[in-house]
Amino acid sequence: MVFPGSNCEQDCYHAIKVLGADVSYIWHRSEDIDGFDCVILPGGFSYGDYLRTGAIARFSRVMRAVKKFAAGGGLVLGICNGFQVLLEAGLLPGAMLPNTSLKFICRQVNLRVENDQTPFTSLTRKGQVLAMPIAHYEGNYFADEETLKALEQNNQVVLKYSTPSGEITSAGNPNGSLKNIAGISNKDGNILGLMPHPERAVESILGSTDGQIIFRSLMESLVKS
């Protein structure tokens, strides 16, 4: 997906190409996304992040098509700003606050897999620790107690920030996100939003290839379906 202000669509395009799948760009004014197996909302600063991150992108023409696509069971992956857009669009619950440090953070982090049963994590194992980079100012996930309880009861918390050994502690939390949440899914599991960038971790020259497992999982899920 390409919104005005997106800056990671080429990274996502490259990552998918590296793994050998077909990929195309979808312009924010598109109203028809039929024929695609998965839609990726990339990172960046959609519409300059005016008002709030993702607040204007939710009104793009293409988001009506994304909602219809997701309602029909299509796979939707929102990365960083894409996650923020999914939250603003109501496709995932919760909101993003500024990092507790009030600084933009760009560095490698560790993520513990909490749910290995989604189409995006099917090749992982629960408790596995992945290394991927983050690059955001507003990645501090927030939700009310009732929503947090529902997320955990429904196994919708897919990834949590952790230490390299997999401990869920404040030391492993880069932005103050509640419950160390780094990525969540919808109840049906076909929508995933995460703040870390798997597309920046698909080649060893980038410092990690752990991002491959997210894309390979969704590709294998599509083949099986």
Secondary structure by P-SEA (a helix, b strand, c coil): ccccccccaaaaaaaaaaabbbbbbbccccccccccccccccccccccccccccccccccaaaaaaaaaaaabbbbbbccaaaaaaaaaccccccccccccccccccccccccccccccccccccccbbbbbccccccccccccaaaaaaaaaaccccbbbbccccccccccccccccccccccccccccbbbbccccccccccccccccaaaaaaaaaaaaaac
